[in-house]
Amino acid sequence: MPARVVVDNNTGHAIHVPGCLTLFQVALTSNTYRPTVDWLLCLQRFTIPVGTSSYRVTVEASYSQCAQGRPRRGQRACLPDGRMPPLPAGAYHATLFQTGHLVLAPPPITVCVTPPEPAP
């Protein structure tokens, strides 16, 4: 689902930081599932301007990693088409991840993941 990270920079100056494609990610976590959040390794300069700005993110209701073929080391098997398997239905927390400690992270937001509807 599409979402936005809104940053209120009230420092009085722009914040210049390095990153790669994005500074923020939002992932679903739970008491039993804490995904590995990967960051790409390119190098770009980002500027967080003074005032309010927003950054697009996508929240996926799927695992962040999967194993091709048989599952191993606690990973789920990838779907036959290679996509990540869906998370089981239940309560999760939409949690902000960021490159370094750029901004004060808000508390996670509770999200309910429901089973997918069967294809017609």
TORRO-630188 format. One line per 2 residues: their letters; for each residue x, z, y of C-alpha. Coordinates in Angstrom, 2 decimals. Layout:
a = X/Z/Y | ...
//
This chain:
mp = 0.00/0.00/0.00 | 1.30/-0.71/3.48
ar = 2.17/2.27/5.65 | 4.07/3.08/8.84
vv = 6.68/5.65/9.75 | 6.12/6.68/13.36
vd = 9.10/8.14/15.22 | 8.78/10.04/18.51
nn = 12.27/9.92/20.01 | 12.15/12.46/22.82
tg = 15.94/12.90/23.05 | 16.11/11.00/26.33
ha = 18.42/8.34/24.88 | 18.30/5.59/22.28
ih = 19.65/6.47/18.85 | 22.06/3.88/17.38
vp = 22.51/4.05/13.61 | 23.80/1.85/10.78
gc = 21.51/0.83/7.95 | 20.46/-2.09/5.76
lt = 17.11/-3.85/6.27 | 15.31/-0.54/6.83
lf = 16.00/3.04/7.87 | 13.05/4.58/6.08
qv = 11.34/4.50/2.69 | 8.25/6.35/1.47
al = 8.01/7.06/-2.24 | 5.51/8.95/-4.37
ts = 6.87/12.16/-5.88 | 5.37/14.96/-7.96
nt = 6.42/18.22/-9.57 | 7.60/16.24/-12.61
yr = 8.67/12.94/-11.01 | 11.32/12.53/-8.30
pt = 12.31/8.86/-8.04 | 15.75/7.56/-7.30
vd = 15.57/5.83/-3.93 | 18.06/2.98/-3.70
wl = 19.52/1.69/-0.44 | 20.95/-1.80/-0.09
lc = 24.60/-1.98/0.95 | 24.57/-4.48/3.82
lq = 25.46/-3.14/7.26 | 23.27/-3.60/10.31
rf = 22.96/-1.70/13.57 | 19.55/-0.25/14.33
ti = 18.34/1.23/17.58 | 15.58/3.83/17.66
pv = 14.37/3.53/21.27 | 13.30/6.40/23.49
gt = 9.58/7.08/23.05 | 7.34/6.21/20.14
ss = 8.25/3.46/17.69 | 6.99/2.58/14.23
yr = 8.55/1.12/11.12 | 6.70/-0.66/8.30
vt = 7.11/0.65/4.78 | 5.41/-0.11/1.48
ve = 4.34/2.70/-0.83 | 4.37/1.65/-4.48
as = 2.35/3.46/-7.18 | 4.95/2.52/-9.77
ys = 8.19/3.89/-11.14 | 11.29/3.04/-9.10
qc = 13.34/2.05/-12.17 | 12.64/0.76/-15.67
aq = 14.58/-0.26/-18.76 | 14.45/-3.77/-20.20
gr = 13.43/-3.55/-23.85 | 13.31/-0.04/-25.34
pr = 13.14/2.90/-22.91 | 16.33/4.94/-22.54
rg = 17.59/8.00/-20.66 | 14.14/9.03/-19.51
qr = 13.29/5.61/-18.06 | 10.05/3.87/-18.89
ac = 10.09/0.38/-20.39 | 9.59/-2.46/-17.90
lp = 6.34/-4.39/-18.15 | 6.52/-7.65/-20.15
dg = 6.91/-9.65/-16.92 | 9.80/-7.41/-15.80
rm = 7.86/-5.45/-13.17 | 7.99/-1.67/-12.85
pp = 5.37/0.23/-14.88 | 2.62/2.00/-12.92
lp = 2.70/5.75/-12.35 | 0.19/7.74/-14.40
ag = -3.00/8.66/-12.58 | -2.81/11.97/-10.74
ay = -1.79/13.73/-7.54 | 1.47/12.72/-5.85
ha = 3.16/13.35/-2.54 | 4.06/10.48/-0.21
tl = 7.56/11.63/0.77 | 9.79/10.22/3.52
fq = 13.34/9.19/2.61 | 15.78/8.07/5.28
tg = 19.34/6.78/5.57 | 21.09/10.00/6.49
hl = 19.27/12.61/8.55 | 17.89/10.51/11.41
vl = 14.69/12.34/12.25 | 12.90/15.52/11.29
ap = 10.97/14.63/8.13 | 7.25/15.45/8.17
pp = 5.68/17.33/5.28 | 4.66/15.07/2.37
it = 1.10/13.73/2.32 | -0.92/14.20/-0.88
vc = -2.02/10.92/-2.47 | -4.24/10.43/-5.51
vt = -3.17/7.61/-7.83 | -6.05/6.21/-9.87
pp = -5.82/4.06/-13.00 | -5.84/0.30/-12.37
ep = -9.15/-1.46/-12.81 | -9.26/-3.72/-15.87
ap = -8.93/-7.44/-15.18 | -12.23/-9.35/-15.28
//
